Amino acid sequence: MTQNKRITLYDLQLASGCTISPFVWRTKYALAHKGFDVDLVGGGFTGIMERTGGRSERLPAIIDDGKWVLDSWLIAEYLDETYPDRPMLFEGPSMKVLTKFIDGWLWRTAISPWFSCYILDYHDLSLPQDHDYVRTTREKWFLGGRTLEESQAGREDRLPLVPPLLEPLRQLLRETKWLGGDTPNYADFTALAVFLWARSVAKTPPLTEDDPLRDWLDRGFDLYNGLGRHPGMHSLFGLQLRDGDPAPFVKDGGGAAPAPLNRGAGTVPAPTPVANN
């Protein structure tokens, strides 16, 4: 076990030095939450096998007192199992299940559509030596043979479609300070990592200036001495809507919330009548 509170973390970076991987972002937050100082090993997409001594083709990876641990989820579990005396990332098995649900939902709701909207930016912001790798692999693996340029084109039509889908997250955060309750936990870090990924590549903002998610996001980016505040990042806020674009969120939290709590007779408002045709 580490005695001097330092763990080595292998990062995945853009040319600005900003972390690109949401998986590395959540690991950075996990290590900070546990109170570890981090020795960061930087680098881009190419050369990962060389940097890790042939142990992995993907990141993150950590070294703790000579022990290698791969994969962000396995790293989080390792940190809780090895250091239960430090703040926990998961409070029991049920929190792991809920965190996986939030992760999967946000991946399909946000990262999946945003990926095509920012894929050319993603390429242009990567390290020069990574450009060929990013173009070749992303066009082959994720874009069905379309070019980066073809995939990103028309994003002004697609970007406004994503914010309304995030309403369940807004509704939840109207009821609680953090996804973890009174204090953040790995559910928050997993969700924040999605938006940190977007901040790293979003030359055009994905959220409107007045999005209610701003409060939780700003507090999350400020955690651990501003861990989520890197000078190479872009703003999430400032999406310009056009006539005909959907409303980005439900005003005043109404309309999409669950039914109000039943506090006894006379406390639940009557449903709005529906006119007959």
SULZI-V397242 format. One record per run of one state. SS is the DSSP state (h for helix, s for strand, l for the rest). FROM is the first residue (numbers start at 0). LEN is the number of residues. If there is no record, write none. Layout:
# SULZI-V397242
ss->SS from->FROM len->LEN
ss->SS from->FROM len->LEN
This chain:
# SULZI-V397242
ss->l from->0 len->5
ss->s from->5 len->5
ss->l from->10 len->2
ss->s from->12 len->1
ss->l from->13 len->5
ss->s from->18 len->1
ss->l from->19 len->2
ss->h from->21 len->12
ss->l from->33 len->3
ss->s from->36 len->5
ss->l from->41 len->6
ss->h from->47 len->4
ss->l from->51 len->9
ss->s from->60 len->4
ss->l from->64 len->2
ss->s from->66 len->4
ss->l from->70 len->1
ss->h from->71 len->11
ss->l from->82 len->10
ss->h from->92 len->33
ss->l from->125 len->2
ss->h from->127 len->14
ss->l from->141 len->6
ss->h from->147 len->5
ss->l from->152 len->2
ss->h from->154 len->4
ss->l from->158 len->1
ss->h from->159 len->16
ss->l from->175 len->2
ss->s from->177 len->1
ss->l from->178 len->2
ss->s from->180 len->1
ss->l from->181 len->4
ss->h from->185 len->16
ss->l from->201 len->5
ss->s from->206 len->1
ss->l from->207 len->5
ss->h from->212 len->14
ss->l from->226 len->10
ss->s from->236 len->1
ss->l from->237 len->13
ss->h from->250 len->3
ss->l from->253 len->24
